[in-house]
């Protein structure tokens, strides 16, 4: 189980970025997101995405990060805090995987504003995807991609809507039968594109 913990969310300022942290969490293989500040709009937005596009993804806001992180550690979970001041992701990702293998619980902490010192101390790993200023959304996507070795990109979700990959245009289908037909069309589309 992988849970993303968003710390320092400011509802008026961060709603778009925090929503994107949630979308990346879901699409890149996390089981859910916890956000320290109450925000019903973000909860509903992320739940609606899961309802429409499928997948089991939990969303909870108003979570007190310090007790939650302490309990996570007591239960044997691993905590990776994404920060540009940390160790390089490629240097520690294998060690993180090995540690998580035991308890099967990984919390990925992503800050919105300046993260309290306690987060750095509680984390088993302070991880950087780069040691330059960058977006927390990018950091989360790269971290999860490295963690799953790219496997999350082919994960299939069973939902009301399914996006069919194609080089041009948008193809969204809304049922299983249509999805199967759309996948056949996508293969034909890819073949046509290769011939050009």
KOLZAVEX-519129 format. One record per residue (C-alpha): residue number from 0; residue in one letter; x, y, z. Coordinates in Angstrom, 3 decimals. Each point is the difference from the previous one (the first is absolute). Example, Ala and Ser with C-alpha at 12.3 -4.5 7.8 and 13.67 -1.06 7.14 Angstrom:
2
[0,"A",[12.300,-4.500,7.800]]
[1,"S",[1.370,3.440,-0.660]]
***
This chain:
196
[0,"X",[0.000,0.000,0.000]]
[1,"X",[1.274,3.451,-0.913]]
[2,"X",[-1.556,3.079,1.560]]
[3,"X",[0.960,3.542,-0.964]]
[4,"X",[-0.022,2.494,2.885]]
[5,"X",[-0.435,3.626,-1.089]]
[6,"X",[1.234,2.416,2.680]]
[7,"X",[-0.586,3.752,0.063]]
[8,"X",[-2.948,0.152,-2.424]]
[9,"X",[-1.484,3.505,-0.142]]
[10,"X",[-3.512,-0.336,-1.497]]
[11,"X",[-0.163,3.330,-1.835]]
[12,"X",[3.565,-0.008,-1.258]]
[13,"X",[0.769,-3.689,-0.591]]
[14,"X",[-3.286,-1.531,-1.187]]
[15,"X",[1.180,-0.599,-3.572]]
[16,"X",[3.434,-1.363,0.913]]
[17,"X",[-1.369,-2.177,2.807]]
[18,"X",[-2.627,-1.360,-2.395]]
[19,"X",[2.812,-0.848,-2.422]]
[20,"X",[1.947,-1.694,2.810]]
[21,"X",[-3.109,-2.139,0.552]]
[22,"X",[-0.463,-0.738,-3.702]]
[23,"X",[3.640,-1.049,-0.392]]
[24,"X",[-0.220,-2.083,3.183]]
[25,"X",[-2.967,-1.929,-1.402]]
[26,"X",[1.237,-0.340,-3.582]]
[27,"X",[3.522,-1.022,1.027]]
[28,"X",[-1.005,-2.778,2.390]]
[29,"X",[-0.588,1.392,3.503]]
[30,"X",[-2.881,-1.408,2.054]]
[31,"X",[-1.106,3.371,1.320]]
[32,"X",[0.834,3.492,1.156]]
[33,"X",[-0.212,1.650,3.404]]
[34,"X",[-0.064,3.796,0.150]]
[35,"X",[0.659,1.846,3.243]]
[36,"X",[-2.502,2.823,-0.566]]
[37,"X",[-3.752,-0.609,-0.323]]
[38,"X",[-1.112,0.561,-3.610]]
[39,"X",[-3.274,-1.596,-1.100]]
[40,"X",[0.321,1.301,-3.581]]
[41,"X",[3.244,-1.884,-0.585]]
[42,"X",[-1.462,-3.114,1.616]]
[43,"X",[-3.013,0.109,-2.331]]
[44,"X",[2.109,0.743,-3.095]]
[45,"X",[2.324,-2.953,0.597]]
[46,"X",[-2.862,-2.340,0.909]]
[47,"X",[-1.828,0.997,-3.194]]
[48,"X",[3.072,-0.887,-2.060]]
[49,"X",[0.131,-3.435,1.643]]
[50,"X",[-3.737,-0.515,-0.531]]
[51,"X",[0.246,0.901,-3.676]]
[52,"X",[3.349,-1.476,-0.966]]
[53,"X",[0.191,-2.866,2.487]]
[54,"X",[2.470,-1.234,2.520]]
[55,"X",[-0.062,-0.237,3.758]]
[56,"X",[1.395,3.252,1.351]]
[57,"X",[-0.684,1.424,3.440]]
[58,"X",[-0.073,3.719,0.759]]
[59,"X",[-0.074,1.584,3.425]]
[60,"X",[0.595,3.598,1.005]]
[61,"X",[0.452,1.562,3.428]]
[62,"X",[2.506,-2.689,1.032]]
[63,"X",[2.406,1.081,2.737]]
[64,"X",[3.311,-0.890,-1.613]]
[65,"X",[2.163,-0.480,3.114]]
[66,"X",[-2.159,-2.610,1.797]]
[67,"X",[-0.727,-1.704,-3.331]]
[68,"X",[3.694,-0.271,-0.874]]
[69,"X",[0.902,-1.243,3.505]]
[70,"X",[-2.699,-2.686,-0.157]]
[71,"X",[1.193,-1.011,-3.484]]
[72,"X",[3.519,-0.529,1.349]]
[73,"X",[-1.238,-1.902,3.086]]
[74,"X",[-1.854,-2.356,-2.347]]
[75,"X",[3.230,-0.710,-1.887]]
[76,"X",[-0.646,2.256,-2.983]]
[77,"X",[2.710,1.810,-1.938]]
[78,"X",[-0.043,3.755,-0.606]]
[79,"X",[1.631,1.667,-3.009]]
[80,"X",[-0.047,3.799,0.037]]
[81,"X",[0.465,1.655,-3.389]]
[82,"X",[2.280,3.025,0.300]]
[83,"X",[2.616,1.607,-2.215]]
[84,"X",[2.387,-0.226,2.973]]
[85,"X",[-0.116,-3.793,0.215]]
[86,"X",[2.009,-2.868,-1.400]]
[87,"X",[-0.315,-0.645,-3.713]]
[88,"X",[-2.919,-2.254,-0.848]]
[89,"X",[2.080,-2.329,-2.165]]
[90,"X",[2.457,-0.500,2.879]]
[91,"X",[-2.663,-1.050,2.541]]
[92,"X",[-2.981,-1.431,-1.890]]
[93,"X",[1.177,-3.613,0.243]]
[94,"X",[0.596,0.352,3.748]]
[95,"X",[-3.493,1.479,0.382]]
[96,"X",[-1.535,-2.927,-1.916]]
[97,"X",[1.849,-2.495,2.194]]
[98,"X",[-1.136,1.713,3.208]]
[99,"X",[-3.616,0.220,-1.204]]
[100,"X",[0.041,-3.693,-0.979]]
[101,"X",[-0.220,-0.950,3.697]]
[102,"X",[-3.028,2.011,1.169]]
[103,"X",[-1.541,0.713,-3.428]]
[104,"X",[-0.734,3.587,1.086]]
[105,"X",[1.542,3.109,-1.534]]
[106,"X",[-0.955,3.581,0.769]]
[107,"X",[1.248,2.615,-2.458]]
[108,"X",[0.000,3.468,1.566]]
[109,"X",[-0.422,3.007,-2.292]]
[110,"X",[0.105,3.534,1.385]]
[111,"X",[-1.942,3.028,-1.197]]
[112,"X",[1.762,2.664,2.010]]
[113,"X",[3.104,-0.165,2.161]]
[114,"X",[-0.074,-3.452,1.564]]
[115,"X",[0.503,-0.184,3.785]]
[116,"X",[3.360,-1.356,1.184]]
[117,"X",[-1.805,-2.912,1.646]]
[118,"X",[-0.830,-1.441,-3.423]]
[119,"X",[3.696,-0.245,-0.889]]
[120,"X",[0.678,-1.723,3.326]]
[121,"X",[-2.922,-2.452,-0.184]]
[122,"X",[0.680,-0.991,-3.602]]
[123,"X",[1.988,-3.159,-0.609]]
[124,"X",[1.141,1.562,-3.264]]
[125,"X",[0.240,3.621,-1.115]]
[126,"X",[-0.016,-0.412,-3.769]]
[127,"X",[0.803,2.455,-2.793]]
[128,"X",[-0.874,-0.472,-3.651]]
[129,"X",[2.364,2.898,-0.612]]
[130,"X",[1.837,2.468,2.187]]
[131,"X",[-1.477,3.072,-1.675]]
[132,"X",[-3.360,1.671,0.685]]
[133,"X",[-2.775,-1.928,-1.739]]
[134,"X",[-3.676,-0.897,0.226]]
[135,"X",[-1.231,-2.447,2.610]]
[136,"X",[-2.260,-1.492,-2.680]]
[137,"X",[3.031,-0.783,-2.168]]
[138,"X",[1.887,-1.388,2.996]]
[139,"X",[-2.880,-2.320,0.890]]
[140,"X",[-0.410,-1.237,-3.580]]
[141,"X",[3.710,-0.741,-0.370]]
[142,"X",[0.218,-1.668,3.414]]
[143,"X",[-2.997,-2.282,-0.645]]
[144,"X",[1.260,-0.797,-3.493]]
[145,"X",[3.369,-1.067,1.411]]
[146,"X",[-1.691,-1.950,2.803]]
[147,"X",[-2.200,-1.972,-2.415]]
[148,"X",[2.698,-0.180,-2.711]]
[149,"X",[-2.465,1.398,-2.544]]
[150,"X",[-2.609,-2.698,0.650]]
[151,"X",[-2.573,2.524,1.205]]
[152,"X",[-0.244,1.425,-3.506]]
[153,"X",[-1.739,-3.132,-1.295]]
[154,"X",[-2.324,-0.463,2.976]]
[155,"X",[-3.607,-0.552,-1.085]]
[156,"X",[-2.845,1.660,1.853]]
[157,"X",[-3.559,-1.278,-0.174]]
[158,"X",[-2.300,2.984,-0.054]]
[159,"X",[-2.902,1.546,-1.850]]
[160,"X",[2.382,1.805,-2.324]]
[161,"X",[3.044,-1.247,-1.837]]
[162,"X",[2.418,2.105,-2.021]]
[163,"X",[1.260,-1.636,-3.173]]
[164,"X",[3.568,1.012,-0.861]]
[165,"X",[0.388,1.453,-3.493]]
[166,"X",[2.454,2.413,-1.591]]
[167,"X",[-2.681,2.487,-1.040]]
[168,"X",[-3.332,0.920,1.504]]
[169,"X",[-1.768,-1.160,3.134]]
[170,"X",[-1.709,-3.339,0.382]]
[171,"X",[-1.949,-0.697,3.161]]
[172,"X",[-2.279,-3.015,0.298]]
[173,"X",[-2.527,-0.625,2.723]]
[174,"X",[-0.606,-3.740,0.240]]
[175,"X",[1.934,-3.280,-0.023]]
[176,"X",[-1.329,-1.061,-3.401]]
[177,"X",[0.875,3.347,-1.505]]
[178,"X",[3.383,-0.159,1.719]]
[179,"X",[0.814,-3.279,-1.748]]
[180,"X",[-1.002,1.470,-3.362]]
[181,"X",[1.991,3.141,0.751]]
[182,"X",[3.120,-2.029,0.822]]
[183,"X",[-0.312,-1.699,-3.374]]
[184,"X",[-0.335,3.420,-1.639]]
[185,"X",[3.042,1.248,1.931]]
[186,"X",[2.076,-2.915,-1.316]]
[187,"X",[-1.166,0.785,-3.521]]
[188,"X",[0.741,3.677,0.595]]
[189,"X",[3.533,-0.869,1.149]]
[190,"X",[0.506,-2.206,-3.062]]
[191,"X",[-1.202,2.802,-2.281]]
[192,"X",[2.352,2.458,1.682]]
[193,"X",[2.952,-2.386,-0.415]]
[194,"X",[-0.710,-0.330,-3.714]]
[195,"X",[0.195,3.763,-0.545]]
***
